[in-house]
């Protein structure tokens, strides 16, 4: 599900157009920030790069969409769906790749209550 206009980062200043959280495991997700850059002029390229850097520091993978003349965002959406499907299938093909390591401080033989 695409979640629109989520605030990200320091003081939550950055707001990508959409975010997607792809479940890889119960407690582990892959995060994507989707930017619709249709209206941005070439002189905004440096500001867009700074924005993407600040968002990526928060562990989001940035995906920028620029519409084509004939189909708008259609091909980008198809590609995004394929990326999400591949990520969700990773748990079946390689569960150790997405596993979370949890440190155990101690083990007790009896229940503590």
Order of alpha helices (4+ residues) and beta strands (2+ residues): beta-beta-beta-beta-beta-alpha-beta-alpha-alpha
